[in-house]
Amino acid sequence: MKQKLLMLGDQAIALGAIHAGITGVYAYPGTPSTEITEYIQESPLANERKIHSLWCTNEKTAMEAALGVSYVGKRALVCMKHVGLNVAADAFVNSSMTGTNGGIVVLVTDDPSMHSSQNEQDSRFYGKFAFMPIFEPSSQQEAYDMVRYAFDVSEKYELPVLMRLTTRMAHSRSEVVTSQIRLQNPIKFPEDKSRWVLLPVNARRRYNELLAIQPKLEKLSADSIYNSFQQGNKKGVIACGIAYNYLMENFPAGCELTVLKISQYPLPKDLIKKVVSTCDEVLILEDGQPFVEEQLRGLLDESGKIKGRLTGELSRVGELTPDNVKQALGLASEKQFDVSSNIVPRPPALCTGCGHIDVYNALNEVVKEYEDAKVFSDIGCYTLGALPPFRAIDTCVDMGASITMAKGAADAGLFPSIAVIGDSTFTHSGITGLLDAVNSEVNITVVISDNLTTAMTGGQDSAGTEKIEAICYAVGVQKEHVQIVVPLPKNMDEIKNVIRNEIEYYGVSVIIPRRECIQTLKRKKK
């Protein structure tokens, strides 16, 4: 029975995947992708079907688990944000070489303008690099429908597919009409088992097969219902994904331009040539980096005809919006209200009562006692320790980098060298760094600030809850140098003494300040 629902883009993806017959969703929380897995976790139909929806330790383990689901013939959805794809890259790229048995859709949400991210990376480059079909919905309805289609493509062509959303598509709402719900695939095993064993002799053969299938994927894209051509005047626009919506917002009475909408890749070359041959100039609208624009310059070798981010009509940084699309089209712009002069800045801050506050207060007092002390931090709520009033950390680069950077600095002679990492980030990608430090017998102090949840992304379960000490022992940290403290103002003297003692110990020591996140505690009490 069809339903009409008001849904976020993330929710439309999630429901589309459930209705497409997935057996599991594999993900690590990361804004703006988190709501996809959360929707499946809370879905009565998903629970009834026993769809696996527990959080993974990181994005690489998520991708690898999905490959296992595919191997036995069932369908899996993998979700992450764009920087998470860096973590999953080894398994992701090699999954094109193994191919699929059951369908795999890798859903990646990019974050132009860096609302909650370290960079503006465009995941379409990964898809092209891995020779995968890429899908980029332009609306919530298209997102719902496209997931089902993407699983079909994955199974027909025996390849994983990449589906890309951006922040505005993920977090905006629109009407979605549902369609028929499919059953899950039965278990079946791959006919060609050799391609799942990437020894060089198999990988070389498989790579040739992967290249040979590319013309079929190009034809599939050219014939796709998600790529459409509209003949208009001599001014052409190629609009990718959500950019198509932004374009149409500027033409409520109907668009007189020649428009090519692209929501499926590889690029439909014949349609592109048609636009370029019939227009005096072509503006490329894409949210993210000039992925299409760069390819068109090589594909068409046109001088001055292709316009976009590389030629200055659109900024190289930040999100695409209806307003900057209007400006790039040369349409008259209304004067925009300047909100910056009327709104008091509200920088993010640690919550009142947060245990990280007590950790940083203690750490700052002890660090003052050492002339060259440096604190290498990581990604999580505690990254706000870089801001006033704390200014307690010196670095934040990527997930898990704190321990390995502290190790490298200690290798180079720094003392004291201190790492601060959260419990969820530690299990995501900090454990291997700690093992490196132990094996090198390096002199560092690691603070694993344990708030018993994945707090920054909304309070999801943390893979390391009640396991942190055991993990530290297992990788070789001496038990007497794994110290647990409770970060509260009344315990400040004890915490400072523990930090001093462990700094002075020559070797790897771990301090675990443990107190539940104030936000998850409030929700439990309610």
C-alpha positions in Angstrom: 0.0 0.0 0.0 1.4 3.4 -1.0 2.0 6.1 1.6 2.7 9.8 1.3 5.3 10.9 3.9 7.2 14.1 4.8 10.8 13.0 5.0 14.4 14.2 5.4 16.6 13.1 2.5 18.4 10.8 4.9 15.1 9.2 6.0 14.0 8.8 2.4 17.2 6.9 1.7 16.7 4.7 4.8 13.1 3.9 4.0 14.0 3.2 0.3 16.7 0.8 1.5 14.3 -1.0 3.8 11.7 -1.3 1.0 14.5 -2.5 -1.4 15.0 -5.6 0.8 18.2 -4.9 2.6 19.5 -7.4 5.2 21.7 -4.9 7.0 22.8 -1.3 7.3 26.5 -0.8 8.3 27.6 2.6 9.4 29.6 4.7 11.8 27.8 7.9 12.9 28.9 11.1 11.2 26.9 14.2 10.4 25.1 14.6 8.0 24.6 10.8 7.4 23.7 9.7 11.0 19.9 9.9 10.6 19.9 7.1 7.9 21.0 4.4 10.4 18.9 5.9 13.2 15.8 5.7 11.1 16.4 2.1 10.3 17.1 1.3 14.0 13.8 2.8 15.0 11.7 1.4 12.1 9.1 -1.2 13.1 9.4 -2.9 9.7 13.2 -3.1 10.0 12.8 -4.6 13.4 10.2 -7.0 12.2 12.5 -8.1 9.4 15.5 -8.3 11.8 17.5 -5.9 9.6 21.0 -5.6 11.2 21.5 -2.0 12.3 24.0 -1.9 15.1 26.8 0.8 14.8 30.2 -0.4 13.5 33.5 0.5 15.1 34.5 2.5 12.0 33.7 3.0 8.3 36.2 0.4 7.2 34.7 -2.3 9.3 31.3 -1.2 8.0 32.4 -1.6 4.3 33.9 -5.0 5.0 30.9 -6.3 6.8 28.7 -5.2 3.9 31.0 -7.2 1.6 30.3 -10.2 3.7 26.6 -9.7 3.4 27.0 -9.4 -0.4 29.1 -12.5 -0.6 26.1 -14.6 0.6 23.8 -12.9 -1.9 22.0 -10.4 0.3 21.7 -6.6 0.1 23.6 -4.2 2.3 23.5 -0.4 2.8 26.8 1.2 3.9 26.5 4.8 5.3 29.2 7.4 6.2 30.1 11.0 5.8 32.7 12.1 3.2 35.7 11.9 5.5 34.6 8.5 6.6 35.1 7.3 3.0 38.8 8.0 3.6 38.8 5.5 6.4 36.9 2.9 4.3 38.9 3.6 1.1 40.9 0.4 1.1 37.9 -1.9 1.3 35.8 0.5 -0.9 38.2 0.6 -3.9 38.9 -3.1 -3.7 35.2 -3.9 -3.6 35.1 -2.9 -7.3 37.7 -5.6 -7.9 35.7 -8.3 -6.0 32.4 -7.0 -7.4 29.1 -8.0 -5.7 26.9 -11.0 -5.4 24.1 -9.3 -3.4 23.7 -5.6 -4.0 25.8 -3.0 -2.1 24.9 0.7 -2.0 27.6 2.9 -0.4 25.8 6.0 0.8 28.1 9.0 1.4 27.0 12.4 2.6 29.3 15.3 1.6 29.4 18.5 3.6 30.1 21.6 1.4 30.8 24.7 3.5 32.1 22.4 6.3 29.1 22.7 8.7 30.5 19.8 10.8 33.6 18.6 8.9 37.3 19.2 8.4 37.2 19.6 4.6 34.9 20.0 1.5 35.9 16.7 -0.1 33.7 15.5 -3.0 33.0 11.8 -2.9 32.3 11.5 -6.6 36.0 11.4 -7.3 36.2 8.2 -5.2 33.4 6.7 -7.3 35.2 7.5 -10.5 38.5 6.3 -9.2 36.9 3.0 -8.3 35.1 2.7 -11.7 31.7 2.5 -9.9 28.3 3.8 -11.0 27.5 7.0 -9.1 24.0 8.3 -8.2 23.2 11.8 -6.9 19.5 12.4 -6.3 18.0 15.8 -6.8 15.0 15.4 -4.5 13.8 13.3 -1.5 11.4 11.4 -3.8 14.3 10.6 -6.2 16.4 9.6 -3.2 13.8 7.0 -2.2 13.3 5.7 -5.7 16.9 5.7 -6.6 18.0 3.4 -3.8 15.9 0.6 -5.1 17.2 1.2 -8.6 20.8 1.4 -7.3 20.5 -2.0 -5.7 19.2 -3.4 -9.0 22.1 -1.9 -10.9 24.6 -3.3 -8.3 23.3 -6.8 -8.8 22.9 -6.6 -12.6 26.4 -5.4 -13.2 27.9 -7.1 -10.1 29.4 -3.9 -8.8 29.0 -1.8 -5.7 27.5 1.6 -6.4 28.2 5.0 -4.7 25.2 7.2 -3.8 26.1 10.8 -2.9 24.1 13.3 -0.9 25.1 16.7 0.3 24.1 18.3 3.6 21.1 20.2 2.3 19.6 17.1 0.6 20.3 15.0 3.7 18.7 17.5 6.1 15.8 19.1 4.2 12.3 17.7 4.0 10.0 17.0 1.1 7.1 14.7 0.2 7.8 11.1 -0.6 5.4 8.6 -2.1 6.4 5.0 -1.3 6.2 2.0 -3.6 6.0 -1.8 -3.3 8.1 -3.4 -0.5 10.4 -6.1 -1.6 11.5 -9.2 0.3 15.1 -9.8 1.3 17.2 -11.9 -1.0 17.7 -15.6 -0.2 21.2 -16.8 0.6 23.2 -17.7 -2.6 26.9 -17.9 -3.2 28.9 -16.3 -6.0 29.4 -18.4 -9.1 32.9 -17.0 -9.7 34.6 -17.4 -6.3 38.0 -16.5 -7.6 37.3 -12.8 -7.9 36.8 -12.6 -4.2 40.4 -13.7 -3.7 42.5 -10.8 -4.8 45.7 -12.5 -5.5 47.5 -10.7 -8.4 46.5 -13.4 -10.9 42.8 -12.9 -10.1 43.1 -9.2 -9.6 44.6 -8.6 -13.0 41.9 -10.5 -14.7 39.2 -8.8 -12.7 40.6 -5.3 -13.5 40.3 -6.0 -17.2 36.7 -7.1 -16.7 36.0 -3.9 -14.7 37.4 -1.7 -17.5 35.5 -3.7 -20.1 32.1 -3.1 -18.4 32.6 0.7 -18.4 31.0 1.3 -21.8 27.8 -0.5 -20.6 27.7 1.7 -17.6 28.1 4.8 -19.7 25.1 3.7 -21.9 23.1 2.9 -18.8 23.7 6.5 -17.6 22.9 8.0 -21.0 19.5 6.1 -21.0 18.8 6.7 -17.4 15.5 8.3 -16.3 17.5 10.3 -13.8 19.4 12.1 -16.5 17.2 14.4 -18.6 17.7 16.9 -21.5 15.6 19.9 -22.1 16.2 22.0 -25.2 15.9 25.7 -24.7 17.7 28.8 -25.8 21.4 29.3 -26.5 22.4 29.5 -22.8 23.0 26.0 -21.5 23.2 24.6 -17.9 24.4 21.2 -16.7 22.9 20.7 -13.2 24.0 17.9 -11.0 21.9 16.4 -8.1 20.4 19.1 -5.8 21.8 21.8 -8.1 18.9 21.0 -10.4 16.5 22.1 -7.7 18.4 25.3 -7.1 18.2 26.0 -10.8 14.5 25.5 -11.0 13.9 27.6 -7.9 15.0 30.6 -10.0 12.5 29.8 -12.8 9.1 29.4 -11.1 7.2 30.1 -14.3 9.3 27.7 -16.4 13.0 27.6 -17.5 13.8 28.8 -21.0 17.4 27.6 -20.8 18.8 24.4 -22.3 19.2 22.2 -19.3 20.9 18.8 -18.8 20.1 17.3 -15.4 22.6 14.7 -14.2 21.9 12.4 -11.3 23.6 9.2 -12.6 27.2 8.7 -13.6 29.5 8.0 -15.6 28.8 11.2 -17.5 26.4 10.8 -20.4 28.8 12.0 -23.0 26.4 12.2 -25.9 23.9 14.3 -24.0 26.8 16.6 -22.9 28.0 17.1 -26.4 24.4 17.9 -27.4 24.2 20.7 -24.9 27.6 22.1 -25.8 27.0 21.9 -29.6 23.7 23.8 -29.3 24.7 26.5 -26.8 27.0 29.5 -26.9 28.0 28.9 -23.3 27.4 26.2 -20.7 27.3 26.8 -16.9 28.1 23.8 -14.7 26.2 23.7 -11.5 27.4 21.1 -9.0 27.5 21.2 -5.2 31.1 20.4 -4.1 34.2 20.4 -6.3 34.4 20.9 -10.1 34.1 17.2 -10.7 32.0 17.5 -13.9 33.6 20.7 -15.0 37.1 19.3 -15.0 36.0 16.3 -17.1 34.2 18.4 -19.6 37.3 20.5 -20.3 39.2 17.3 -21.1 36.3 15.7 -22.9 35.3 18.7 -25.1 38.4 20.7 -25.3 36.3 23.9 -25.6 38.0 27.2 -25.0 35.9 29.6 -23.0 32.6 27.9 -23.5 32.4 25.9 -20.2 31.7 28.1 -17.2 31.6 27.2 -13.5 33.8 27.0 -10.4 37.1 27.0 -12.4 36.2 30.2 -14.3 34.9 32.2 -11.3 31.1 32.2 -12.1 30.7 30.1 -8.9 33.0 30.2 -5.9 35.4 27.3 -5.4 34.4 27.1 -1.7 31.2 26.7 0.1 27.7 25.3 -0.8 25.7 25.9 -3.9 22.6 27.9 -3.2 19.7 29.3 -5.2 21.2 32.7 -4.8 24.7 32.0 -6.1 23.1 30.0 -9.0 21.0 33.1 -9.8 24.2 35.3 -9.8 26.1 32.8 -12.0 23.2 32.8 -14.5 23.4 36.6 -14.7 19.9 37.0 -13.3 18.9 40.1 -11.4 19.5 39.5 -7.7 17.4 41.0 -4.9 19.3 42.7 -2.1 19.9 40.1 0.6 19.3 40.9 4.2 22.6 40.9 6.1 22.0 38.9 9.2 25.6 39.1 10.4 25.1 42.6 11.9 22.0 41.6 13.8 22.9 38.3 15.4 25.3 37.9 18.2 27.8 35.1 17.4 27.2 31.9 19.2 30.3 29.7 18.9 29.8 26.0 19.9 30.7 25.2 23.5 30.9 22.2 25.8 27.6 21.6 27.7 27.3 22.8 31.2 28.3 19.9 33.5 30.3 18.1 30.8 33.0 15.9 32.1 35.4 17.1 29.4 35.4 20.5 31.1 36.9 19.0 34.3 39.5 17.1 32.3 40.7 20.2 30.5 40.7 22.3 33.7 43.0 19.7 35.3 45.1 19.2 32.3 45.7 22.9 31.7 46.9 23.4 35.3 49.4 20.5 35.0 50.6 21.4 31.5 51.6 24.9 32.8 54.2 23.2 34.9 56.1 22.0 31.8 57.7 24.4 29.4 57.3 22.4 26.2 54.2 20.3 26.9 51.9 19.8 23.9 48.4 18.2 23.8 47.5 16.3 20.6 43.7 16.0 20.4 41.2 14.2 18.2 37.7 14.6 16.8 34.7 14.7 19.1 32.9 17.1 21.5 36.2 17.5 23.3 37.7 19.2 20.2 36.0 22.3 21.6 38.8 22.4 24.1 40.7 24.3 21.4 38.4 27.3 22.0 38.2 29.8 24.8 38.2 29.5 27.8 40.3 26.3 27.6 42.6 26.6 24.6 43.8 23.3 25.9 44.7 21.4 22.7 47.3 22.0 20.0 46.1 19.7 17.1 43.1 18.0 15.6 43.7 16.4 12.2 41.6 13.2 11.7 40.0 10.4 13.5 42.6 8.6 15.7 45.5 11.0 14.9 46.0 12.2 18.5 47.9 9.1 19.8 50.0 8.6 16.7 50.9 12.3 16.5 51.8 12.3 20.2 54.0 9.2 19.5 55.7 10.9 16.6 56.4 14.0 18.6 57.8 11.9 21.5 60.0 10.0 18.9 61.3 13.4 17.9 62.2 14.3 21.5 59.2 16.2 22.9 58.4 15.9 26.6 55.8 15.7 27.8 53.7 14.5 24.8 50.1 14.1 25.7 47.2 12.7 23.6 43.5 13.4 24.3 40.9 11.1 22.6 37.3 10.1 23.2 36.1 6.6 23.9 34.3 6.2 20.5 37.2 7.7 18.5 39.6 5.5 20.4 37.8 2.3 19.2 37.2 3.8 15.8 40.9 4.3 15.0 42.9 5.0 18.1 43.7 1.4 19.2 46.3 0.8 16.4 48.0 4.0 17.4 48.2 2.9 21.0 49.6 -0.4 19.9 52.3 1.4 17.9 53.2 3.5 20.9 53.5 0.4 23.2 55.6 -1.5 20.7 57.9 1.5 20.4 58.1 1.9 24.2 57.6 5.6 23.6 57.1 8.1 26.4 53.5 9.5 26.0 50.5 10.0 28.2 47.1 9.2 26.7 43.9 10.6 28.1 40.9 8.6 26.9 37.9 10.8 27.9 35.1 8.3 28.3 31.6 9.7 28.4 30.1 6.3 27.6 28.6 7.3 24.2 29.2 8.8 20.8 28.2 12.2 22.0 29.1 14.5 19.1 26.7 12.8 16.7 23.8 12.5 19.0 24.5 9.9 21.6 24.8 6.6 19.7 26.2 3.5 21.4 30.0 3.5 21.7 31.8 0.3 20.7 34.2 0.6 23.6 31.8 1.0 26.5 33.0 -1.1 29.5 35.9 -2.4 27.4 38.4 0.5 27.3 40.6 -0.8 30.1 40.6 -4.3 28.7 41.6 -3.0 25.3 44.5 -1.0 26.9 45.7 -4.1 28.8 45.4 -6.3 25.7 47.7 -4.0 23.5 50.3 -4.0 26.3 49.8 -1.0 28.5 50.9 -1.9 32.0 47.9 -2.3 34.3 49.4 0.0 37.0 49.6 2.7 34.4 45.9 2.5 33.3 44.3 5.0 35.7 40.6 5.7 36.0 39.3 9.0 37.4 35.9 10.6 37.8 36.0 14.1 36.2 34.2 16.3 38.8 35.3 19.5 40.4 35.6 17.9 43.8 38.1 15.4 42.4 40.3 18.0 40.8 43.4 17.5 43.1 43.3 13.7 42.5 43.0 14.1 38.7 45.9 16.5 38.6 48.1 14.2 40.7 47.3 11.3 38.4 48.2 13.3 35.4 51.5 14.4 36.9 52.4 10.9 38.0 51.7 9.4 34.6 53.6 12.2 32.7 56.6 11.4 34.9 56.4 7.7 34.2 58.7 6.8 31.3 56.5 4.7 28.9 53.0 4.6 27.7 50.4 5.5 30.3 46.6 5.8 30.0 44.3 8.0 32.0 40.5 7.3 31.6 38.4 10.1 33.0 34.9 8.4 33.0 31.6 10.2 33.5 28.5 9.8 31.4 27.6 12.5 28.9 25.3 15.0 30.5 23.0 15.0 27.5 22.5 11.2 27.4 22.1 11.2 31.2 19.3 13.8 31.0 17.5 11.7 28.3 17.7 8.7 30.5 16.3 10.5 33.5 13.4 11.8 31.4 
